Amino acid sequence: MSVSGVTTYQLTANQIVNAAMRKIGIMAKGQVADAEELTYGIQALNTLIPILRTRGMPLWKLTKATLSLVANTTTYTISQPNKAFKINQAWITPNNSGTNIPVELESIFNYNLLPTTSSGVPIKLAYIPSNTTGTLSVWPAPSAAVVSTYTFYYMYQDEFDIIVSDTDTVDFPAEWHLPLIYGLAYLISGESNVPIQDRQELQSNFDKFTLMAEDNAGENASIMFQPYRSY
């Protein structure tokens, strides 16, 4: 017996929509969504995708980036092709050699209470995402010497791509196909006269498969906690 040797499997948007419609029983065997049903299905799918961005910090969407520091400047607008949804780590590295310096993530509240200080090596940051960009603030402001001799790195959670064409592949690993199908089925069932008991079953399956997918979305590593010492 031989195996395929293929380990990837990606569904397109129209396949997700058709699978969801089969789950709620509005299509007979062999039928596919017509143009209007496909349009409405993709609209619903594009409302589900942003909600899934909020669930944890999935490894496949973590991206490393650099921040171009400017002397005596604390606030920066970042706008990658997709803005940073969340920032989970930052550090600053000497360009020649030396030890990486961790940069602590602060809440906006705590960042606003930091004292006025002269410029130096940034050791704290705060981040505010907006609709299309994000504002990253560092403290203290980098000095000219720091700008020329250090590089600022950060890890961020990229946003999930939405669907533009019905032939687009969904921006999720294969283990997320069932959560997408059942989540979409639950969303469109409310407009399709599906009995409440069946809708509850769709939601239950969505919750179950989402939790299973999330179990594989994070890092398989330990975390060390230590007391926080403020300034």
N, C-alpha and C positions, 0 to 999 in steps of 0.2 A: 504494500500500500504506500502510495506517495502523497505528500502534502503539496500545496500550491506554491509555498515559498513566499507568498504575498502576505504582508502583515498590515497593510493600510487599506482602509475602506471608507470612502467619503461619499456622502449623499449630497445631491444638489437641492436647491430650494424647492423645485417642483416635486421632487421625490418626497421631501419632508411634508409638503402640503398634501399630496395624494395619500401618503401613509396616514396622516392625521385625519383626513376625511373618511378613510376606511374605518378608522377606530370608532368614529361616531355613527357609522352605518348609513351615511347619506349617499354612498356610491355603491352600485352593484358590481359584481365581479367583472373585471375587464374594463370598467369605466375609468376615465381619468378626469381631472378637474378641467372645466372649460375656462376660457379666458377670464371671465368675470370672477369665477370662483378662485382662480389662481391669483388674481390681483388682490382680492380680499384676504386670501390666505397669507400672501407675502406681507401684506400690511400688518396682519396679526403677528406674524413671525418677527417682524421688525420691531414690534413692541415687546416681545418676549426676550429678545437678545439683550437689550440694555438692562433688563431686570437681572439676568444671569451674570452680568458684569459685577454686580454687587455682592455675589456669593463667594467670599474668600479671596485668595490670591493665587490663581492657577499658575502652575509652573510654565505651561506652554505660552503664556502671555507675558512673562517677565522679560524685560529688555534692559540691557545695559546702555547707558548714554553718558556723554560728557557735557558739562556746563562750561561755556566759555566765560570765565570770570573777567570782570572789568574792575580796574582799580577803584577803590572807594565806593563801590556800588553794591547795594544789598538786595535789590529786587530785580528779578529777571522774568520775562515772559517766555514760556517754552511752548512750542507748537510743532512737534514732530508731525509726520504724516497723520498720525493719530496722537492726540494729546495724552499726557500721562493721566491715567484715571486715579491711580494711587502711587505714592512713593513709599517703598518699604526699607530702603537702605541707601546710605551715601557715605563716601569717604574721599579723602584728598591725598594724593600721592606725589612725592617728590619726583621730578622729571629725571633726575640722574640716578640716585639710589637712596635707600632709606626705608623707614617704616611707614606703612599706610596709617593715616590718622582718621579714626572714625568720626563721622559727623552725626550728631544726635538729632533725631526727628522730634520736633516740638509741636505742641498744639498751638494754634493761632493765639489763644489766650495767653499761654506762657511766653510765647515769642514776643508779644506786645509789651510784656513786662520786663524784658531784658534791659539792662542798663546801657546808657550811651557809653561807647568806648572808642578808643582809637582803632584804626584798622590793624589787621593781623591775619592769622590763619583762621578761616571759618570753621567752627566746630558745632554749629547748630543750624538747622533749617526748618522752615515751615512751608507748607504747600497748600494752595487753594486752587482746585480745578474749576474752570468755568465752562461755558457751552462749547467753545471751539479751541480754547487755549488753556494755559494754566499759569499761575504766578508762583514762582519759587523764590523765597526770601532766605538769605543766609546771614549769619551773625558770627563774629563781627565782619564788617566789610573787608574784603581782601585788600591787602596792601599791594603796591606796585611790585614789590619783590616777590610776593606770593604769586601774583598773576604770571610772572615770568618764569617761576621755578617750580610750580605745582600744577597738577591737573585734578580737576574736580569730577568725580564719577558718582552716578546714582543708578539704582535699580528701580524700575517702575513697572506697574501693571499697565500694559497697553489695552486699548479698548478693543472689543470684538467688532469685526467688520459686520455691517448690516448687509442685507440683500438688495442688490440693484437690479439684477436680471434673474429670471426664474431658472437659468442654467448655472448661476453662481453656486460654487461649493460652499457649504456652511463653514464658518471659521471656528470649528470645534473638532477635537479628536473624536474617533469613532464611538468611544464610550459615552459620548454626550448625545448620540443620535436618538436614543429612546427618550431621554428627558425632553429633547426638542419636539419629538413627535407627540408625546403625551401632553406636554405643556401647551402646544398649539391646538391639539384636539380639545383640551379643556377650554381654551379661550374661545374657539369658534363654536363650541357646543351650545353656548348661551344664546347664539343667534340662530340655532338650527332646531329648536324645539326638542332638544334632547331631555329626557326625564331627569329630574334632580338626582335620583339615585345613581343613574349612569354617569352623570357629571361628577358626582362625588367619587366614584370609582376611578374616573380619569384623573382627578386631582390626586387621589391616593397613589396611583401608579406614577404620576409625575414626581411626587414627593419621594417615593421609594427609589426610583431610578436616578433622581438627582443626587440623593444622599450616597448612593453607590458610586456615582461618577466622581463626586467630591472626595470620596475616600482616596482616590488615586490622583487628585489634583495638586496636593501639597507635597512638601518635602518629607522624605523619610529620614529625618535627622532629629537629634535631641536639641532642646533649647535650654540655655542657662539663664537663670534669673538672679539678679543681685539688687541690693538696695539702691534706690535712686538718690543721688546727691545733687541738689539744685545748686545754682550759683550762690 
